[in-house]
Amino acid sequence: MKNTTVLGAFGALALLGATLATPAAADKLDDVLGSGKLRCAVVLDFPPMGYRDANNEPAGMDVDICKDLASRMGVDAEVVGVTWAERIPSLISGRTDVAIASSSDSLERAQTVGFTIPYMVFQFQSLLPADSEITEWDQLKDANVGVAVGTTYESELTDYSAANWPDGKGKITTFQAENDTYLAVSQGRVEAGIATDTAIANILQSDSFSNLKAGPVAPFGADIVGFMTERNEFGWINYLNLYINHAYRDGTLGDLYETHIGGEMPDLTTVGVYY
């Protein structure tokens, strides 16, 4: 019995030693640090969050967040331009490491990808021709409304229409890009468009859309957005959460908001909930 006990003890120690000696599996955080490059998926037709400047270079708040995150990690930033529909496939295929792309943190999306804590808050709003007589949200039920495919406001508008406008005579027309929606409203191909309040405020400053105006705000509530990455990358998600926390606490996010949007950054907290 003594020999058995001693051998058992040695066996346990050997197993423990082997376990301790086994290196931890590398994760996405290790991959990014090891490669020296952070690949960020950013939607580049969504000013002021993401767009191309006069030199055709990526610019906007999401772009600058990507660069700031890369700088703090000590790696280079690579901005990968994607459409709304390409954000998640770019992560799953391994083309990008993180989507900093104004992505609504929906439970449906979270079944496929992992989300961080919020880093930005939007409101959904209608975009109208300057001579439109629409003054209330529910007047859109009989209108042809344009929206970018793959966005949260496409799904929210579809659900709202089905639940609240069963007798509505209007329709929802989808477009591949935000700019296509703006152009359709400007050219009279649709009677209204749906986008975020920040995007609408930005395009109304452009001479290209002087014939448009901001319309009623959607009753969908605030659009809270986070970074996205692969769902099982828990260490990477933890690091990204900590980055957002630091960037908010040290004023970086507030400064970028002031630069690209103007005014005071929205509160990222949810009453009664700790992030």
Residue frames relative to the residue before (quaternion, step in Angstrom):
aa qw qx qy qz dx dy dz
M 1.0000 0.0000 0.0000 0.0000 0.00 0.00 0.00
K 0.6384 0.5298 -0.3336 0.4477 3.57 1.04 -0.83
N 0.6586 0.5104 -0.3168 0.4532 3.56 0.95 -0.92
T 0.6340 0.5331 -0.3255 0.4559 3.52 1.00 -0.84
T 0.6555 0.5150 -0.3074 0.4589 3.56 0.98 -0.89
V 0.6636 0.5044 -0.3038 0.4613 3.58 0.93 -0.91
L 0.6644 0.4984 -0.3034 0.4669 3.55 0.92 -0.92
G 0.6347 0.5324 -0.3267 0.4550 3.53 1.06 -0.81
A 0.6454 0.5198 -0.3163 0.4617 3.55 1.01 -0.82
F 0.6594 0.4989 -0.3083 0.4704 3.58 0.96 -0.89
G 0.6333 0.5371 -0.3302 0.4489 3.56 1.04 -0.78
A 0.6499 0.5155 -0.3080 0.4659 3.55 0.99 -0.86
L 0.6558 0.5083 -0.3082 0.4655 3.56 1.00 -0.86
A 0.6419 0.5237 -0.3236 0.4571 3.55 1.00 -0.84
L 0.6523 0.5130 -0.3077 0.4655 3.56 1.00 -0.86
L 0.6414 0.5144 -0.3173 0.4725 3.56 1.03 -0.85
G 0.6563 0.5169 -0.3139 0.4511 3.57 0.95 -0.88
A 0.6502 0.5138 -0.3134 0.4637 3.55 0.98 -0.82
T 0.6410 0.5270 -0.3167 0.4595 3.54 1.06 -0.81
L 0.6786 0.4852 -0.2894 0.4695 3.56 0.92 -0.91
A 0.6758 0.5041 -0.2959 0.4490 3.57 1.07 -0.72
T 0.5782 0.5955 -0.3773 0.4108 3.59 1.19 -0.41
P 0.3927 -0.7389 0.4894 0.2457 3.61 -0.58 1.06
A 0.5285 -0.6242 0.4684 0.3341 3.56 -1.10 0.70
A 0.5339 -0.6278 0.4602 0.3301 3.56 -1.06 0.75
A 0.4870 -0.6592 0.4888 0.2990 3.56 -0.99 0.85
D 0.1629 -0.7755 0.6015 0.1011 3.56 -1.11 0.68
K 0.7706 -0.3628 0.2463 0.4625 3.57 -1.32 -0.09
L 0.6080 0.5485 -0.3542 0.4518 3.59 1.04 -0.71
D 0.6555 0.4942 -0.3002 0.4858 3.57 0.95 -0.87
D 0.6361 0.5462 -0.3263 0.4366 3.57 0.98 -0.86
V 0.6752 0.4882 -0.2955 0.4673 3.57 0.91 -0.92
L 0.6691 0.4915 -0.3019 0.4686 3.57 0.89 -0.92
G 0.6803 0.5034 -0.2878 0.4482 3.56 0.99 -0.85
S 0.6907 0.4746 -0.2778 0.4696 3.57 1.04 -0.75
G 0.3615 -0.7465 0.4826 0.2812 3.57 1.19 -0.53
K 0.7209 0.3786 -0.2283 0.5336 3.57 1.27 0.30
L 0.1878 -0.7554 0.6206 0.0946 3.56 -1.04 0.89
R 0.1579 -0.8040 0.5707 0.0551 3.57 -0.57 1.18
C 0.0760 -0.8270 0.5568 -0.0152 3.56 -0.43 1.27
A 0.3043 -0.7117 0.6043 0.1887 3.56 -0.92 0.95
V 0.0609 0.7917 -0.6010 0.0912 3.57 -0.73 1.11
V 0.3751 -0.6923 0.5668 0.2424 3.58 -0.98 0.86
L 0.1779 -0.8470 0.4985 0.0490 3.57 -0.47 1.23
D 0.6495 0.4212 -0.3788 0.5073 3.58 1.10 0.59
F 0.5614 0.5809 -0.3664 0.4616 3.53 1.14 0.77
P 0.0291 0.8233 -0.5654 0.0407 3.61 0.60 1.10
P 0.6047 -0.1539 -0.7770 -0.0829 1.57 -2.16 1.28
M 0.4566 0.7015 -0.4485 0.3133 3.62 1.23 0.15
G 0.7950 -0.1023 0.0859 0.5917 3.57 1.00 -0.82
Y 0.2382 0.7505 -0.5848 0.1951 3.58 -0.87 0.97
R 0.4382 -0.6471 0.5322 0.3254 3.59 -1.29 -0.07
D 0.3965 -0.7406 0.4965 0.2188 3.55 -0.86 1.00
A 0.7779 -0.3560 0.2427 0.4575 3.57 -1.32 -0.12
N 0.7013 0.4223 -0.2540 0.5151 3.59 1.20 -0.49
N 0.5072 -0.6757 0.3866 0.3698 3.58 1.34 0.30
E 0.4665 0.6557 -0.4542 0.3824 3.56 1.18 0.57
P 0.5594 -0.6042 0.4358 0.3635 3.62 -1.04 0.66
A 0.0575 0.7890 -0.6063 0.0807 3.57 -0.97 0.91
G 0.4973 0.6565 -0.4815 0.2998 3.55 -1.30 0.22
M 0.7069 -0.4767 0.3191 0.4138 3.54 -1.30 0.24
D 0.6585 0.4966 -0.3202 0.4661 3.61 0.91 -0.84
V 0.6254 0.5340 -0.3303 0.4633 3.59 1.04 -0.75
D 0.6885 0.4772 -0.2855 0.4655 3.58 0.90 -0.91
I 0.5999 0.5352 -0.3613 0.4724 3.60 1.11 -0.58
C 0.6228 0.5323 -0.3304 0.4687 3.58 0.99 -0.82
K 0.6816 0.4867 -0.2900 0.4631 3.59 0.87 -0.92
D 0.6509 0.5110 -0.3201 0.4614 3.59 1.00 -0.78
L 0.6384 0.5191 -0.3198 0.4699 3.58 0.98 -0.84
A 0.6594 0.5063 -0.3058 0.4640 3.59 0.91 -0.91
S 0.6414 0.5339 -0.3219 0.4472 3.57 0.98 -0.85
R 0.6771 0.4854 -0.2928 0.4692 3.58 0.94 -0.87
M 0.6710 0.4772 -0.2911 0.4871 3.58 1.18 -0.51
G 0.4299 -0.7115 0.4509 0.3251 3.56 1.26 -0.33
V 0.5976 0.5295 -0.3732 0.4724 3.58 1.13 0.65
D 0.5706 -0.5762 0.4547 0.3684 3.57 -1.32 0.17
A 0.3601 -0.7158 0.5571 0.2182 3.56 -1.18 0.62
E 0.0549 -0.7624 0.6442 0.0275 3.55 -1.02 0.89
V 0.1947 -0.7869 0.5783 0.0921 3.57 -0.54 1.19
V 0.1401 -0.7827 0.6052 0.0386 3.56 -0.73 1.16
G 0.3006 -0.7766 0.5280 0.1665 3.58 -0.43 1.19
V 0.0248 0.7976 -0.5999 0.0585 3.58 -0.83 1.02
T 0.4560 -0.6085 0.5522 0.3419 3.53 -1.32 0.23
W 0.6996 -0.4277 0.3328 0.4658 3.57 -1.26 0.09
A 0.7100 0.4764 -0.2666 0.4448 3.57 0.87 -0.96
E 0.6723 0.5174 -0.2930 0.4411 3.61 1.18 -0.45
R 0.4526 0.7236 -0.4486 0.2653 3.61 1.18 -0.27
I 0.7382 0.4171 -0.2384 0.4736 3.58 0.65 -1.10
P 0.6461 0.5068 -0.3460 0.4539 3.66 0.86 -0.76
S 0.6243 0.5448 -0.3557 0.4323 3.61 1.01 -0.66
L 0.6518 0.4955 -0.3073 0.4849 3.59 1.13 -0.64
I 0.6871 0.4986 -0.2854 0.4448 3.56 0.84 -1.01
S 0.6908 0.4751 -0.2732 0.4716 3.59 1.04 -0.76
G 0.4909 -0.6735 0.4240 0.3545 3.58 1.25 -0.28
R 0.4125 0.7208 -0.4615 0.3120 3.57 1.27 0.22
T 0.7900 0.1363 -0.0711 0.5935 3.59 1.14 -0.63
D 0.4723 -0.6816 0.4948 0.2600 3.55 -1.29 0.44
V 0.7898 -0.0093 0.0559 0.6107 3.55 1.09 -0.72
A 0.2719 -0.7287 0.6018 0.1813 3.56 -1.14 0.68
I 0.0276 -0.7448 0.6664 -0.0192 3.55 -0.58 1.22
A 0.3280 0.7869 -0.4064 0.3286 3.49 0.54 1.29
S 0.5837 -0.6323 0.3733 0.3467 3.57 0.94 0.94
S 0.2771 0.8066 -0.4678 0.2320 3.56 0.97 0.97
S 0.4211 -0.7111 0.5083 0.2423 3.57 -0.67 1.11
D 0.3864 -0.7545 0.4885 0.2070 3.57 -0.85 1.01
S 0.0837 0.8335 -0.5376 0.0961 3.56 0.61 1.16
L 0.5749 -0.5930 0.4430 0.3486 3.57 -1.18 0.61
E 0.6001 0.5639 -0.3581 0.4402 3.57 1.10 -0.64
R 0.6817 0.4684 -0.2913 0.4807 3.61 0.88 -0.90
A 0.6496 0.5478 -0.3139 0.4235 3.57 1.04 -0.79
Q 0.5446 0.5786 -0.4106 0.4472 3.59 1.26 -0.04
T 0.7331 0.3973 -0.2116 0.5098 3.57 1.25 -0.43
V 0.8061 0.1217 -0.0353 0.5781 3.58 0.98 -0.86
G 0.4799 -0.6462 0.5060 0.3101 3.55 -1.31 0.23
F 0.2320 -0.7767 0.5744 0.1142 3.56 -1.08 0.79
T 0.3815 -0.6696 0.5829 0.2576 3.52 -1.27 0.50
I 0.6578 -0.4077 0.4127 0.4804 3.52 -1.35 -0.26
P 0.6453 -0.5437 0.3532 0.4041 3.65 -1.14 0.39
Y 0.1219 -0.7752 0.6122 0.0968 3.53 -1.24 0.58
M 0.7935 0.1179 -0.0590 0.5941 3.60 1.28 -0.14
V 0.1584 -0.7691 0.6131 0.0871 3.57 -1.25 0.55
F 0.0817 -0.7914 0.6053 0.0263 3.58 -0.95 0.94
Q 0.2571 -0.6794 0.6415 0.2467 3.49 -1.45 -0.01
F 0.3883 -0.6865 0.5541 0.2663 3.60 -1.12 0.60
Q 0.0133 -0.8114 0.5818 -0.0540 3.55 -0.95 0.91
S 0.4400 -0.6732 0.5212 0.2856 3.55 -1.22 0.47
L 0.2346 -0.7328 0.6262 0.1254 3.51 -1.27 0.66
L 0.0653 -0.8423 0.5335 -0.0402 3.57 -0.66 1.14
P 0.5635 -0.5250 0.4874 0.4115 3.57 -1.26 0.27
A 0.6165 -0.5907 0.3707 0.3656 3.58 -1.03 0.75
D 0.7364 0.4038 -0.2394 0.4872 3.63 1.07 -0.63
S 0.3672 0.7456 -0.4841 0.2738 3.60 1.25 0.23
E 0.3415 -0.7439 0.5434 0.1863 3.56 -1.10 0.77
I 0.4424 0.6870 -0.4576 0.3506 3.60 1.28 0.17
T 0.0151 -0.8215 0.5690 -0.0346 3.58 -0.70 1.09
E 0.7526 0.2809 -0.1724 0.5701 3.58 1.27 -0.32
W 0.6440 -0.5752 0.3539 0.3594 3.55 -1.10 0.77
D 0.7137 0.4864 -0.2782 0.4203 3.59 0.80 -0.98
Q 0.5129 0.6194 -0.4302 0.4102 3.60 1.24 -0.06
L 0.5766 0.6044 -0.3697 0.4069 3.58 1.25 -0.34
K 0.4915 0.6972 -0.4253 0.3025 3.60 1.20 -0.31
D 0.7409 0.3578 -0.2132 0.5269 3.60 1.16 -0.52
A 0.5810 0.6010 -0.3564 0.4174 3.59 1.27 0.22
N 0.4519 -0.6096 0.5695 0.3160 3.51 -1.36 0.34
V 0.0573 -0.8378 0.5418 -0.0344 3.59 -0.29 1.30
G 0.2545 -0.7831 0.5546 0.1199 3.57 -0.82 1.04
V 0.0564 0.7888 -0.6082 0.0678 3.56 -1.09 0.75
A 0.5113 -0.6432 0.4741 0.3163 3.59 -1.12 0.68
V 0.4683 -0.6948 0.4744 0.2699 3.57 -0.85 0.97
G 0.7863 0.3332 -0.2444 0.4593 3.56 -1.09 0.73
T 0.5732 0.5862 -0.3813 0.4271 3.57 1.27 0.05
T 0.6131 -0.5393 0.4190 0.3972 3.54 -1.25 0.39
Y 0.6724 0.4980 -0.3253 0.4406 3.59 0.94 -0.74
E 0.5447 0.5619 -0.4203 0.4593 3.61 1.18 -0.23
S 0.7085 0.4469 -0.2664 0.4768 3.60 0.81 -1.00
E 0.6395 0.5228 -0.3298 0.4572 3.60 1.02 -0.78
L 0.6622 0.4983 -0.3067 0.4680 3.58 0.95 -0.87
T 0.6332 0.5328 -0.3264 0.4568 3.59 1.00 -0.82
D 0.6797 0.4817 -0.2848 0.4742 3.59 0.91 -0.94
Y 0.6578 0.5128 -0.3141 0.4535 3.58 0.94 -0.91
S 0.6491 0.5289 -0.3167 0.4456 3.57 0.95 -0.89
A 0.6736 0.4987 -0.2982 0.4567 3.57 0.92 -0.91
A 0.7218 0.4578 -0.2443 0.4580 3.58 0.99 -0.85
N 0.8177 0.2987 -0.1116 0.4793 3.57 0.96 -0.86
W 0.7696 0.2920 -0.1720 0.5412 3.60 1.19 -0.39
P 0.0607 0.8421 -0.5348 0.0335 3.64 0.75 0.90
D 0.7344 0.3731 -0.2264 0.5198 3.58 1.14 -0.57
G 0.3792 0.7521 -0.4690 0.2657 3.59 1.25 0.22
K 0.3465 -0.7514 0.5324 0.1785 3.55 -1.09 0.77
G 0.5433 0.6415 -0.3958 0.3695 3.57 1.26 0.00
K 0.2363 -0.7501 0.5911 0.1790 3.54 -1.32 -0.18
I 0.3822 -0.6922 0.5629 0.2408 3.55 -1.30 0.34
T 0.1196 -0.7883 0.6028 0.0304 3.54 -0.76 1.12
T 0.2154 -0.8081 0.5381 0.1054 3.58 -0.68 1.07
F 0.1525 -0.7666 0.6203 0.0658 3.51 -1.24 0.68
Q 0.5766 -0.6261 0.4090 0.3289 3.57 -1.15 0.58
A 0.8101 0.1482 -0.0500 0.5651 3.59 1.10 -0.59
E 0.6487 -0.5206 0.3911 0.3939 3.55 -1.26 0.46
N 0.6694 0.5169 -0.3121 0.4328 3.58 0.83 -0.96
D 0.6019 0.5529 -0.3597 0.4502 3.59 1.11 -0.64
T 0.6292 0.5229 -0.3289 0.4717 3.58 1.07 -0.74
Y 0.6604 0.5123 -0.3123 0.4516 3.58 0.87 -0.97
L 0.6666 0.5060 -0.2996 0.4581 3.57 0.94 -0.92
A 0.6381 0.5371 -0.3305 0.4418 3.58 0.99 -0.81
V 0.6460 0.4894 -0.3164 0.4930 3.59 1.03 -0.77
S 0.6633 0.5261 -0.2991 0.4402 3.57 0.91 -0.94
Q 0.7417 0.4104 -0.2100 0.4871 3.56 1.03 -0.85
G 0.5257 -0.6709 0.3914 0.3469 3.58 1.28 0.02
R 0.4259 0.7077 -0.4659 0.3173 3.61 1.19 0.31
V 0.7408 0.1100 -0.1210 0.6515 3.57 1.31 -0.34
E 0.5258 -0.6697 0.4373 0.2893 3.56 -1.18 0.53
A 0.7862 0.0121 0.0043 0.6178 3.56 1.27 -0.38
G 0.1885 -0.7480 0.6197 0.1449 3.53 -1.31 0.31
I 0.2720 -0.7344 0.5919 0.1905 3.56 -1.28 0.33
A 0.1452 0.7603 -0.6211 0.1233 3.58 -0.96 0.92
T 0.6283 -0.5035 0.3963 0.4412 3.58 -1.22 -0.24
D 0.6400 -0.5420 0.3839 0.3863 3.54 -1.22 0.48
T 0.6553 0.5156 -0.3226 0.4479 3.61 0.98 -0.78
A 0.6546 0.5074 -0.3152 0.4634 3.59 0.98 -0.82
I 0.6622 0.5022 -0.3081 0.4630 3.58 0.95 -0.85
A 0.6341 0.5217 -0.3318 0.4644 3.59 0.96 -0.82
N 0.6587 0.5243 -0.3050 0.4452 3.56 1.04 -0.80
I 0.7221 0.4453 -0.2788 0.4501 3.60 0.75 -0.97
L 0.6109 0.5602 -0.3608 0.4275 3.59 1.13 -0.53
Q 0.5997 0.5384 -0.3571 0.4722 3.57 1.28 -0.20
S 0.6090 0.5706 -0.3368 0.4360 3.56 1.30 -0.27
D 0.5126 -0.6454 0.4778 0.3039 3.56 -1.06 0.79
S 0.5818 0.6152 -0.3626 0.3893 3.57 1.20 -0.53
F 0.7837 0.2672 -0.1325 0.5449 3.59 1.16 -0.55
S 0.1966 0.8179 -0.5148 0.1654 3.57 1.01 0.82
N 0.6586 0.5063 -0.3073 0.4642 3.59 1.25 -0.29
L 0.6211 0.5212 -0.3444 0.4733 3.58 1.28 0.36
K 0.1063 -0.7747 0.6175 0.0851 3.56 -1.33 0.25
A 0.5398 -0.5943 0.4803 0.3532 3.55 -1.26 0.37
G 0.2199 -0.7929 0.5601 0.0961 3.53 -1.00 0.89
P 0.7952 -0.2951 0.2092 0.4868 3.61 -1.23 -0.33
V 0.4632 -0.6581 0.5259 0.2753 3.54 -1.19 0.70
A 0.5025 -0.6650 0.4666 0.2960 3.58 -1.02 0.84
P 0.4475 -0.7014 0.4908 0.2587 3.59 -1.09 0.68
F 0.3886 0.7557 -0.4559 0.2644 3.59 1.18 0.44
G 0.5151 -0.6231 0.4360 0.3954 3.59 1.19 -0.37
A 0.7159 -0.4443 0.3209 0.4325 3.55 -1.34 0.01
D 0.3083 -0.7179 0.5965 0.1836 3.54 -1.17 0.71
I 0.1010 -0.8162 0.5688 0.0073 3.58 -0.24 1.30
V 0.0915 -0.8426 0.5306 -0.0090 3.57 -0.63 1.12
G 0.1068 -0.7858 0.6075 0.0444 3.54 -1.23 0.62
F 0.6024 -0.4829 0.4525 0.4463 3.54 -1.34 -0.09
M 0.1997 -0.7493 0.6120 0.1555 3.58 -1.26 0.40
T 0.0842 0.7588 -0.6452 0.0282 3.55 -1.21 0.58
E 0.7324 -0.3823 0.2825 0.4875 3.58 -1.24 -0.15
R 0.5889 -0.6597 0.3539 0.3046 3.54 -0.90 1.01
N 0.7505 0.4148 -0.2215 0.4643 3.60 0.99 -0.79
E 0.5314 0.6328 -0.4077 0.3886 3.61 1.25 0.15
F 0.0723 -0.8661 0.4941 0.0217 3.54 0.59 1.23
G 0.6494 0.5140 -0.3238 0.4575 3.60 0.98 -0.77
W 0.6536 0.5079 -0.2956 0.4769 3.56 1.03 -0.83
I 0.6419 0.5068 -0.3212 0.4773 3.59 0.97 -0.83
N 0.6321 0.5307 -0.3292 0.4588 3.59 0.99 -0.81
Y 0.6557 0.5026 -0.3109 0.4698 3.59 0.97 -0.85
L 0.6623 0.5036 -0.3066 0.4624 3.59 0.93 -0.88
N 0.6119 0.5379 -0.3433 0.4673 3.59 1.06 -0.73
L 0.6698 0.4965 -0.2960 0.4661 3.55 0.92 -0.92
Y 0.6102 0.5436 -0.3500 0.4579 3.59 1.05 -0.71
I 0.6640 0.4959 -0.3135 0.4636 3.60 0.84 -0.96
N 0.6254 0.5437 -0.3280 0.4534 3.57 0.98 -0.86
H 0.6849 0.4768 -0.2812 0.4738 3.60 0.86 -0.98
A 0.6824 0.5045 -0.2948 0.4392 3.58 0.87 -0.97
Y 0.6410 0.4919 -0.3243 0.4919 3.57 1.15 -0.57
R 0.6808 0.5061 -0.2889 0.4437 3.58 0.90 -0.96
D 0.7530 0.4004 -0.2341 0.4668 3.60 0.89 -0.83
G 0.6010 -0.6271 0.3296 0.3700 3.58 1.30 0.19
T 0.4244 0.7241 -0.4629 0.2851 3.61 1.24 -0.05
L 0.6782 0.4803 -0.3018 0.4673 3.60 0.83 -0.93
G 0.6396 0.5267 -0.3228 0.4576 3.58 1.02 -0.78
D 0.6528 0.5083 -0.3102 0.4683 3.58 1.00 -0.82
L 0.6631 0.4931 -0.3093 0.4706 3.58 0.96 -0.83
Y 0.6138 0.5359 -0.3437 0.4669 3.58 1.06 -0.71
E 0.6545 0.5119 -0.3045 0.4656 3.57 0.93 -0.90
T 0.6656 0.5166 -0.2970 0.4493 3.58 0.97 -0.87
H 0.8059 0.3412 -0.1529 0.4591 3.57 0.72 -1.05
I 0.7874 0.2824 -0.1375 0.5304 3.59 1.07 -0.66
G 0.3563 -0.7421 0.4864 0.2929 3.55 0.93 -0.93
G 0.7500 0.3561 -0.2795 0.4822 3.54 -1.06 0.75
E 0.6701 -0.4985 0.3795 0.3982 3.52 -1.35 -0.22
M 0.5118 -0.6615 0.4574 0.3020 3.55 -0.93 0.91
P 0.5330 -0.6355 0.4486 0.3329 3.62 -1.00 0.79
D 0.5606 -0.5801 0.4745 0.3523 3.54 -1.24 0.52
L 0.2991 -0.7861 0.5201 0.1484 3.58 -0.83 1.00
T 0.5710 0.6082 -0.3870 0.3928 3.58 1.21 -0.09
T 0.2718 -0.7142 0.6185 0.1828 3.53 -1.32 0.45
V 0.5042 -0.6787 0.4356 0.3087 3.56 -0.69 1.09
G 0.8344 0.1918 -0.1658 0.4894 3.54 -0.86 1.02
V 0.6989 0.4023 -0.2574 0.5325 3.57 1.32 0.00
Y 0.2266 -0.7628 0.5907 0.1337 3.57 -0.97 0.87
Y 0.2061 -0.7698 0.5917 0.1219 3.57 -0.77 1.02
